[in-house]
């Protein structure tokens, strides 16, 4: 046997890598995780908490066919290359593959790469290693924590207050939003005044009174101050200095999500889906290549090879005076600096050159990544800032002017930079010691504002600053609290729902320390220590369990159930009060005397929702069509899938994955097949990605 089997997670990734390797390689995809914790044992945890938290795994139902196909491929090879992603989750997937598949005499290699290009892949296959069990232990610890928290806490909240779930990260994120809403509701608006003086059309602002920051809270005080001032001011000082504004570092996961949200209004999920496509490979003419490096990272480091390439590009395109020769390293703790920042795999693949190969979304995300990485290696922008101080009795007024001396990194980043600090104020004609008459002195009434609600971008920034979660978890965390209907987006800002507020109220009472950002941050540090091999997973799990379970027991005993909301009507069958209950199709009105009385009021709100019909003929029964359904139970609960409209007579389920993003051409459903090709479900639409 001369064949070698390469296993990656993604079909798109396998297609790209397959074009680089020779005929001796068979490249297959696991399509993500192939197994997970089972739901057997006490509490259905799949974890033996009395035996060093020993997990029991089972192959996912939908992956049994994949495992069979991989085992069949193994019969043809004598070497196996596990080429999953270069992070903890990828390491865990490789370990699960090794433990699950019928790998007997085949030699196993772990392959790591940060970008999917021909050069990077060839180098990675020449320098293979072994599975890093410390990373696996860290990921397994996270999964066990999530399972215990998810099952114990979610079951508690479901029974007590009808909340769907809770968790170490999602609840900490929700608490941020709920606490901010409380700050807004408790905020007391205060009046204050600013004072200005105009000279020859220039506006100076009051900056000091008796060399202290001014604080004017009433119109009476503002008018009194203005009346005390003379019409004549003295120019006390004119200061000219150069101000250097450094470029921002290349993107990490969180900053990419923030920029895509603020610039294009993209959700974190949409941003990461696009980045995944750019990373795994795009057809660009006669070749397929990954356009960016791995997109789940918290490191701002750039490789020496990339820096050298960019240096030549900048020197050739803009001149040597623009190259900044910057080698940035993150100052934050627990950064995985073995990774790089998110950058283009080649600086010569400009967004303009790649545009014809990319969807609109992918082009915009690639442009952000490309120009941010390029500009990060350019010289700072240099401004000339002129400040003129005017004296009038015991007050100082200030006028400032800014002029760009050198555009630096803004040569390429200007269209993405929000700040416009250029002003056209000309202060060159004024001389220190000169007297100058004011045209007018006036006040401006203002009011203090409450803290702003969080946009998606600002929430990610807050989570990052507080140490809640990791780069790979931000998008899923935000999606979860939205799907649980704990929050709503109004004017692109988060507001907690009544259920979200109630959830945090109860968690604050019974699990206060658990949902604080400090706890989540501490746990992330411990998980990092496990990944480094300097902390034992059993110790971390034991400490967590001994802390967590007494809280659960106390809450089970003392947390009161929230009574169903009364409608004000009486049951027509038994005369008891009617109440609002929650079912799989949403809210409905029913008798409060259930189960003795099972009356349910029939109305539009509790009718079974109509399924979406794609009008595509079912390939199995042929007289039905494919309709969009949502799994109501089991491991895939909540996931959308396509099935025959003739169910249960025809039990065909389509292998197509339904995407959240709609077709940009016709607005219909987008689906992805098992080869990684995304296209519109409407047969009359030719959109493909």
N, C-alpha and C positions, 0 to 999 in steps of 0.2 A: 504493500500500500504506500502510495506517495502523496495521497491527498491530505490536506490539513483543514480542519473545521474552525471557522472564526464565528463567534457568537457575539452579537451586539444587541441592544434593547430595541432599536427602532428600525422598521422596514426601510425608511428613507436613508438612514445611516448605512444599512447593509448594502443598499443599492450603490451609494457613493463609494464606499470602501471596496466593494466588489469590482469597480472599474479600475482600481489601482493595483490590485493583487493579480498574480498570474493564474494560470489554469490549475495550478496545484492546490488552490484554495477554494473551499466551499464557504460562502458567507451566508449565515442564517440570522434571523432575528428572534429574540425571545418575546418581543412585543411588551416590554416592561417586565414587571415582576411575574414570576411563574408560580410562586406560592406565598402563603401568608399564614399568620397564626390561625389555628383552628378555633372552633367555638365549642370545644368539649371541655369536660372537667367542671369543677365548682365555679359557678357564676358564668360559665361559658367563656372564660378568659383565654383558654388555650395556653395557660401559663400555670405551672405548679409552684405556687408561692411558698409552699412548705419545703421545696426541694431546690433551693438556690435559684428560684425563678426559672426553672427549666421550661423552655417553650416547646410546644408541639405544633409542627407545621403541617399543612396539607396543600397539595397542588390546587390552584384555583380551577374551578369547573371549566371556565372558558379557556384555560390554558392547557388542558389535558391533550388536546389535539397538537398543540405546539410542542409539548414535551415529547409526544410520540414521534413527531417529525424530526426533532433534534436527535432522539435516540436512534432513529433510522439512519440519519446522516452519520452518526458516530461509528456505525458499522463499516463505513467506507474510509475511515481515516486512522492515522496513528498519532496525531498530535491535535490538541485542542487549544485555541487561543481565545481567552475570555477578554473581550474588548469593550466592556461596558464603560459608562461615564467615569470620569476622573474625580469622583467625590465619594462620600460615605455611602450614599444610596447605591451608586454604581458598584462599589466594592461589595456591598451586601448582595446585589443581584448576581454578581459573579460567584459569590460563595454559595448562594442558593442553587445556582446552576450546577456547581461542582458537587454539592451534596445530593442533588435530586437525580441528575442524569446517570445513565449507565456507563460512567467513565471507569474503565477497568485498567487496561494496560496502556492507554493513551497518555502521552506526556502532556501536562497542563502548563500553559503559559498565561500570565496576566500581562495584558498590553495596555499601556497608558499613553494618551496623547491629549494635547490641549486644543488642537485644531485638526480639521479633516481636510488635509491637502495631501497631494501625492508625496511630497517630501517628508511631511510630518509622519504619515502612515508608514512609509518605508523605514524611517529611522526608528519608529516605535517597535516595529517587528524585528529589528536587529538588536533591540535592547529590552527584551522582555524580563519580567520579574515574577514574583509570587503574590498571591492574595494577601493583603495587609489585614491580619486578623484583628488588630486594634481598631481599625476603621469599622470592621464588621461588628465588633462588640459595641462600639459607640452607637451605630445605627440600630442594632438589635435592642439596646437599652432604651433608645428613644421610642422604638415601636412598642416595647412592653409597657413603658410608661403611658403611651397614648392609649393602649388597649385597656389598661386598668382604669385610667381616668375616664376614658370614653364610656366604658361599660358601667362602672360604678356611679359616676357622677351624673351621666346622662339619664340612667334609669331613675335615679333619685329625683332629678328635676322634672322628668316626664310624669312621674307619679304625683308629685307635689304641686307643680305650677304649670304643667303642660309645655315646658320649654323642651326643645328637641335635643339639645346637646350642650356640653360645656367642655372646656379643656384648658390646659396650662397656658397655651399660647393664644387661642381664640378668645378666651375669657379675659385675659390681660389686655388684648387689643380692644375688646368690647368695652372694658372698664374705662379705657382712655376716652372713648367717645361719650360714654354716659357721664363721666366726671366733667368733661368739657361742657356738656349740656347743662349740668348743674351750675357750673361757673357762670354760664350765660344767663340762666334764670335768676341767679342770686346777684347778678351784677347791678350796681347802682350807678346810673349815668350821672356824671358830674359836668358842670359847665366850667369852661375856662376860656381865656382870651390870649391871643397873640397880637403884638403891636408891630406895625410896619411904618416905614418912612420912605417917601419917594424923592429921588433926585434925578432930574433930567431923564425921566422915564425909567430909571433904575430903582429896584425895590430892595431896601435893606430891612432885615428882621432884627427885632430886639433880642439880644443874646445874653446880656448880663444886667443885673441891677445890684449895685454895690458889690460887684465881682462875684455874684452868685446867680445861679440859674433862676430866671424869672418864674414866678408862680402867681398868676393873676386869675382869680376865680369869680370876680363879679364885674359887671359893666361899670359900676360906680368906681371901683378901683382902677379900671382901665382908663376911664375918662379923667379921673383925678391925676393919673400919671401923665397922660397926654397934655393936660392943661399946665402941668409943672415944667414941661420941656420948652426950650427956646427954639426958634426957627433956624438958628445957626448951629451947625455941627462942625466939629474939628476932626480932620483925618488924623487919627492917632498913629496908625501903622498900616503899611501895605507889605504883605509878605508873599513872596513867590517861591514855590518849591515844586520839585518834581515828585510825582506819585506813581509808583510802579504797581501795576495790577497783574498779578500772575495768572496764567491759564489754569483752569480746573484740571484735575487729573482725569485720565481715561475712566470710562464708566466701570462701576461694579454693578451687581445686580440691582441693588436698591436705587442707586442714582439713575440708572437707565429707566427703571420703572417710574421714578419721579419725573424725569424729563419727558418721557413719552406721554405721561398723564397731563402735565402742565402745557406741553407744546401741542399735542395732538388730541388730547382727551381720551387716550387709550386706557383701558383697564389693565391692571397688572397681568391678568390672565392673557389678554390679547397680546400684550407686549412680549410676554415670555413665549407664547406660541409662535409668534413671528421670529423671535430670536432663535428658537429651536430650529426652525426651517433654515435660517441663514447659516446656522452652525452645522447642520447635518448634510447640507449639500444642495446646490442649485445648478441646474443645467445652464451653462454659459457657452453657447456655441457648440463646439466640438468636444467639450469636456464638462465634467461635473466636479464641482469644488465647494467645500465649505467656505463661506465668505467671512465668517467671524470666528474667533476663538470661543472656548467654552463659556457659556453665559451665566452659570451659577458660580459666582465668585465674590469674595469680599476683599480681594487684593488689588491694589492699584499699580503693582509692579508691571513693567514692560520688559520683554526679553532684549538682550543686547543685539540679537540678530535683527529684530524689528526696529530698534532705535537706529541702527546703522543704515537700514533701508530707508527710513524716514529722513535721516540726515541728508542722504543723497538726493531724495525727492525734493526736499525743501530747498537745498542749495541750487538744484537745477531749475526749480520752478519759480522761486521767489528771491533767491540770493542768500549767501551765507549769513548775512546779518539777522536772518529770521530764525535760524536754528537755535534752540534753547539748551540742548544737551542736558535735559532734565531726567534724572533717574529717581523717581519718587517711590517711597515706601510708606505704607500705612503706619500711622502713629497709634492706631487702636490696638487693644489687646485681643488675643485669640483670633487673629487674622491668619487664614491659611495661605501664607505667602509663597507656598510652592506653586500656587496657581498664578496666572497672569490676570491683568485687567481684561475687560472685554474690548477687543480691538479687531480691525480688519486683518485677515490673513495675508493680504498683500496691499500695500499702500497704492499700488498702481492700478488696482481695480477700483476706480473712482465710482461714486454713486451714479454719476451721469453715464458712465460706460455700462454700468450694470442695470440701469433703469429698465431697459427693454426686456430683461429676463425676469423681472420681479413684479409681484403684485404691488398695488399702491401702498398697502400697509407695510410690506417687507421693504419697499424702497425707502419709505420714511424712517423706519427703524434703522436700516443700514446707514442712511445719511447721518443720523444722530451719532451712531457708533463711530463711523469713519471720521467725521470732522472733529469729534471730541478727542479721539486718540491722536489725530494729526496735530491739532492745536495744542495738546498737552505738551508737545515736544518743541514748541516755538517760544520765542522770546516774550517777555512780559510787554504789555501795553504801557506806554509812558505818557502820563498827562502832566501838563503844566497847570498847577492850581494857584490862582491868585486870590488872596483874601484881603479885603479892606475893612479896617475897624474904624468906626465913627463914634466920637464921644459927644455926649450931651448931658451935662451935669453928672449925675451918678450912674448914667446908663451907657451901655455899649450896643451899637447896632453893627451888623455884619452883612457885607455883600461878597459873594464868591463867584469866581469865573473859572471855567475849566477849558483847556485847549489840548487837543491831542498832538503830541510831538512825534510819537512813533506808534503805529497801529499794532505792531507785534502779532500776537496770536489772532487778533481780530481780522487779520488779513484773510483768514479762512473761516472764522467762527462768528463773524459779525451778524449773519442772518439768524443765528441761534441764540445770540446774547440779548437778554431782555433790557439790560441796563444801558441807558443813553445818558452818559454823564457830560456830554459836550454842551457848553452853553455859549451864547453869542454876546455875553456881556463884555464890553470894552472898558477896562479900568486903567488903560495906559496913560490917559491924560491927567490923572489925578496925582497930587504930590502930598507927601506926608507934611503935616503942620498947616496945611491949607484949610481955610474956612469954606464951608459950603452950605448954601441955603436949601432948606427942604421945600418941596412943593406941597407936601401934605404929610400929616401924621395921623394914623387911624388904627382902630382896633378891628380884630376879626373874631367873631364869636364861634367857638367850637365846643364839641361835647366829647367826653371820653367814650370809647367804644368797648364793648365786651370782647373777650377773646374770640377769635374766629373759629367756626366749626372746621373740622378736618376735611380737606379734599383727600382723594386717594393718595396723591403724591405726598401730602403733608403727614398723613397717617403712617405711611411707610417710613418717612424720615423720623417720625417720633418713635416708632417701634425700633428702628435701627439705633437711635440715640440712647434708648432705654435698655437695649440689649434683649428685646423680646423676639424670640425666634431667630432664624438664620436666613440668609439670602434666598435659599430655595423654598422657604415656607411663607414668605410674605404674600404672594399671589393667592395661594390656597387658603390662607387664613382669612383674607379679606373676602374671598369668594364664599367661604363657609358662613361668615356672619351675615352676609347678604342673603344667601340661600335659606338660612334659618329664619329670615325675616326679623332679625334682631335690630337691623338698621335699615334706613332708607336713604337714597341719594336724592336730595332736593337741591336744585341749582348746583349740582356736582359736588355737594357737601353732605357729609354724613350726619344724620339725625337718628338717635335711638328710637325704636318703636316702644310702645307700651310694654310689649313682652321682653324686649331687650333690657329696658330699665328695671323691670321686675326681676329678671334673671340676675343682674348685677346686685340688686338690693339683697336678694337671698344669699348670693355667694359672698357678698360683703359681710353678712351677718354670721355665716357658718364656715366660710373658707377664706377669711380676709387675707391672711398671710399667703395663702396659696395663689391667689390671683393678682397679687402685687407684682409689678415689674421686677422688683428685686429678686423675687423667688425664681421667676422665669430666667432672669439673667444668670443667677447662681447655677441653675440647672444646665444652662448652655455651657458655662465654664466647666462644669463637671463632665459633660459629654465631650468637650474638647480634651479634657485631661485623659479620659478613657481612650480617645483617638490617639493620643500621644503615648499611651501605655503607662502613664504615671498614676492612674487611678483604677481601682478594681470595680467592675460593673456590679458585682454582688453587693458591695458596700453602698454604692449609690442607690441601688434598688431597695435595699433594706432600709436605708435612712428615709427614703421617700415613702415606703409602705408603712413604716412605723409612725410617720407623721400624718399620712393621709387617711388611713383607715379609721382611726378614732374620730376624725372630723366627719367622715361619712356616717359612722354609727350614731354620733350625736345629732347630726342633721336628720337622719332617718327617724329618730325618736322625737325630736322637738320641732322640726320644721312643719308648720301648719299647711294644710292643703288649701289652695285657693278655690273658693266656692265658685261654681259656674255663674256667669252673669245672668241675672233674671231679665226677662223680656217685658214683664208687666202683664202678660196674658196668662190665662188659665188653660190647662189641658182640656180639650173637649171630651176626652174619654173618662178621666178620673177626677178632674177638677184641681189637680196639683198645679203648682207654678210651672210655667214653661221657662227653660233656660237655654243659653247658647252653649253648644258643645263643639268639639273639634273632631273632624273625621278625615279620612284620606282624601276627600274632595273639598276640604276646607271647612268653614263654619256651617252649622245647621242648628235649627231650633228643635228641641225635644223636651219630653216630659222630665221633670226633676225627680219623679218617683221611679225612675229606671233602677233595677230591671223588672220591678213589679208591673210597671206600665211602660210599654215600648212604643208609645206614640211618637211619631216624627212628623213635623210640619213640612209639607211638600211645597217647595218654592224654587225659584230659579237658582238660588245659591247652592242648594244641595243636590241638584240634578247632576248626573254623571256627565263630565265634560266631553265634548265631541273630540274625537281624535283627528289629527291632520292627515289627510289623504294625499299621497304624492302623485296619484294617478299612474304610477308605474306598475305594470303587470307583475304579479307574484310569479317567480320562475318555477315554483313547485306545483301549485294547484292551477295556475294560469287563469282561473276565472275570478280570482281575487286581486286586490292591489296592495302595494306596500303602504302601511300607515305608520305614523309616528306614535309610539307608546312610551310610557315611563314605568320602569320597574318599581313595583309597590313594596317588595320585600326582598329578603336575602341580601347577599353581599353587594349586589348591584343596585340596591334600592336608591331611587332618585335618578338613575342614569337613563338616558333616552336611547331607544333602539327602534329599528324598523322591523315590522313583522307583517304577516299576511292579515288582510281584513277578514278572512274566513276563519280566524281563530275562534273556538278551539278545534273546528273541523280540520283546518290546516295549521300545523304548528311550525311553519317555516319562520326562521329568524335570519335576517340579513346580516352578513359579516361587516357591513358598512358601518363606520363610526360616524355618528352625527356630530357636527361641529357647532359651537356656539355662534360663530361668525356667520352672517348671512351672505348670500351671493351678491357681489357688488354690481352685477349686471341686471339681475331680475328680482333680487330680494328673496329668492326661494332658499331652500335648505342647501347647505354644503355638507358633503359627506366625504370620508376618506376610506379608500379600499385597503385591502391587506398588503398592497404593494407600496402604500404611502402616497398614492395619487389622490389629490383633493379635487373634487369637481361638483358641479351643480346637479341636484337630483332631478331637475326638470329636463326631460329629454329634448326639449326644444331650445335649451340654452347651451351654448358651447363653451361656457367658462370652465377653465381648468387652472390648477395651481400646482 
